[in-house]
């Protein structure tokens, strides 16, 4: 840790950063994701399927093809069994997406030992990485097909988009917190350089996600990872006909995760249907904040 602080201090001096900027940058780096844990020895193959019938076979296959740590792979497998038992993942492509995504790369150093726990974890900046069960159920509910264009609102740690990149090669993600957006983009780029070429599918921007990404619309699927008390009209407008969105809707700390489908009728009109993917159960998500100018101020929920 001492050596890392010295390196950061020297880099700050080289760049002539003011003291406050140096402290913010150092804090983000020291709290951020760990340095490289694995390097991928085999080129990514979207059709390659890791074994799903044996813990030992899965670990051996992943070590050989992905170069990942056996300890984390064992934790990933054990959480996989819990996902299946709780019916949070059911489609084979979504099972593969979970198993192929190294969650340990997206948590902070302080939480590395808890990467595969059930609950959400702090990632700094007042936000969290969503728990694996919620990520799996929300993603599987979207029925993502190869080639689908998917918009994520709330890049956060980057784990959700990494998961999506194992389902489609068109992922667009928006993060409102500027330094977090930069940190996660740098993480994707570092992982790509280490062989996780599937993350080349992830396009990111720093913006207010309430308004979507008009330049890239329309989208086949939209996933929102922050809570709000209504469905943002711009996101609904940017959905393709018969497109789907999953979004936590409700008051702070008690959101229902809705699957929203935009049906196109024979006469060209649209009908929106909603289904609760937790059958009435509620979860707590970070709030859907908003930008006023360049400043995050308040939320997009009502008073």
N, C-alpha and C positions, 0 to 999 in steps of 0.2 A: 504494500500500500504506500509506504514511504517513497519508494522509487517512482511509483506512478504519479504521486503528488509533485515530485521534483520535475518529472517530464512535463507535466501540465504547466507548471510554473515557468519552465524554460520556454515552452511553446507560446505561452501568453506574452512573455517578454519579447520573443522574436516577432510576434505580431503586433506588439505595442498596444495591447489591450488595456483599457482603463481598468482600475481595480474592481469595480462593480461587475463589469462584463467578465473579467477573469474568474471571479468568485462564482458567478452563475454558470459559466462554462464548466468550471471544475466540478461543481456540484452535480451537474447533469451527467458528466462523464463518470464520476465516481459512483453515482447511483444507477447508472445505466446498465444495459446487458453486459454479460461477461465477454471477454475476448474469445477467440475461436475455441470451440470444444471439439469439433470434428471437421474433417475434410472429406469430400465425396469422391470416392475412387472410380465410380462407374457413371457414365453419362446418364442423365435423367431419361427415363422411358415412361411416357404416360400410360402405357399398357402394362407395365411391370406390376405384379401384384405380390406383396409380401405374404408369407404363410399366415393363415388366420386360424389354424387348428392346433397350434403348439407354441407355447411360450419359448421353448428352447430353439425351435426352428425359426421363429420370428426374429429372435435376437441374432442368431447366426446369419440369417439372410441380410438383415439390416447392417450388421457389422461389415459384411462382405461388400454390399452394394452401396451403402450410405456412409460407412466409416464412422458410425456413431457409437457412443459410450454404452457398454452393456448394462451398467447400472441404471442409466436413464431409460434405456430400452425396456428393461424389466418393469420399471415404474409405469411406462407408457402402456405396456401390455396389461398390467394389472388394472389400470384405469379403464382400458378398453373393455375388459370383462365387466366392470361396473357399468359402463355406458350401455352395453348390451342388456345387462340384467334390468336396468331401469328404463329400457326402451327409448333411450336418447339417440341411438343411431341404429338404423335398420337396413339401409341400402348398401350393397357391397361397395359401390364407388365411394360412398361417404365413409364407410369403414376404412377403406384404403386411405382416403384423405386424412383421416385422423391419425392412422398409424404412420403415415409418411411425413408428418409435420412435427419437427423437434421443438416442443413447447419450451424446453429448457433454454433455447436460444433467445426467447422473448421475455423472460422474466428478469428482474434485476438480480444483482449479485446477492443481495440480502435474502432473497426468496428462492434462490436456486434449489435448495433442499426441499422446497415445497411446490415445485413446478407442477406436479401432477396431483396435488390435492384437489378436493371437490370445489373449494370456494374460490372466489375472485381474490386477486392479490394486488397490492399497491405497486404502481410503476412510477410514482412521482407525479408532480404537477397536479396533484389532487384527483387523479383518475386511476383506474384499475385495469388489469387484464381479466376478462370475463372467465368464469370457471369453465372447465372442459365440458361439463354436462350441458350447460346452456349453449355453448358454441356448437356442439354436436347437434342438439335438437333443433336449434334455429336454422342451421345450415341444411340439415337433412330435410327439413320442412319445405325448403325452397325448391327441391327437386331439380338441382342444377345439372344441366346437360353440357357435354363438350361443345365449346363454341358459344355458349351463352355469354352475354355481356352483363357483368354484375357490378353494381355500385354499392360500396360500403360507406356508411356514414359513421365516422369515428375510428380512424386508423389505430389510435392507441399504441399498444405494444407492437402491433404488426402481426400478431398470431392469427387473427381471423382471416386476413388477406392471404397469409401464407397457406392456410388451410384451403381457402378458395382456389388458390393457384394449382392445387392438385385435382380440381374438378373442371376448370376451364382456363383457357389461355387469354381471357379478357377480363381483368380485374381492375376496377377504378376505385380509389379510396381517398376520402377527404378527412383531414384532421384540422380542427380549429386552433389548437395550441401550437404556435409556431415552432418553439424549440423542440417540442415532442415530435412534430411532423419531420423536422430536420434529423433528429436522432434516429427515428425509425427508418427514414429513407436511407440514411447511412448504414443502418443495420442490414437492410435488404441488399444494398450494393456490396457490402462485405460478404454476405452469404452467397451472393451470385459469384463473386470472385473465388469463393471456396468450392464451387461446384454445384450449388443449389440453383441450377439454371432455370427451374420452373418459376422462380421469382421474377424473372424478366417479364412475366405476364402482368406484374403489378405496376400500375401507374398511380402516382400520388400527387396530391396538391394540398396546400394550406389554404383553407377557406372556411366559410360558414356553410356547413352541410345542409342546412334547412332548405337552401335554394338549389340543391343538387349540383349537377355538372352538365349544364345545358349544352355546352360545346360537344359533349360526347353522347348525349341522349339520342335516341331512346335506349332504355335498358330492358333486358329480359327479366332481371331480378334485382331487387334492392334489399339490403340488410342494414338495419339501423341498430347501433349498439349503445345507444343512450336513451334515457327515458323522457317522454313528453306526454302532454295531456290530449294531444290530437294528432291526426295524420297530416303531415305537411303537404298542402296542395301541390307545390312544385314537384315533390317526389312522386306523387300519384300521376301528375301530368307527364313526367318523364318515363313512366312505365310503358312498355309496348302493350298493344292489345293482347289480352290474356297473360300478361306478365304478373309476377307475384312479388310481394314485399313482406318481410317479417319486421315487426317494430314493437318495442315495449311502450304501451300506452296506459296512462293512469297517473295518479298523484305521486309525489315523491315517496320512494321506498316501497311502493305497492303497485307495480305495473303488471298488466296482463300482456303477455307476448302474443300479438295478433298476427295471423297469416292473412294478408289482404290480397285478394285477387281481382284484377281489373278485366272483367269479361266484356267482350265485344258482341253485341246482339246482331241479329241478321239485318236489322235496319241501319246498322252503323253506330248506334248509340252504345254507351257503356254502362255497365252495372258493376258496382263494387260490393264484394262479399267479404265478410270477416269471420275468421275462425280462431278460437283461443287454443294455442298449441299445448297449453298446460291445463286445459279443461277447468278453468276457473282459478287455478293457483296463481299466486303473484310472486314476483321477484323484485329485487332492488337494483336499479341501474343508475349510473352517474347521470346527472341532468343534461339535457340537450341545451347547451349554452349558445349564446348568440354574440355576434360581433356588432359593435357600434364603431364605425370607422376601423381603426386597427386595434381596438381594445375589446377584450371579452368582457361583457357586462350583462349580467342577468341571464335568463333562460327564455326559450321560446314557448314555455308553458304560460298559461294565463295567470293573473294575479291571485 
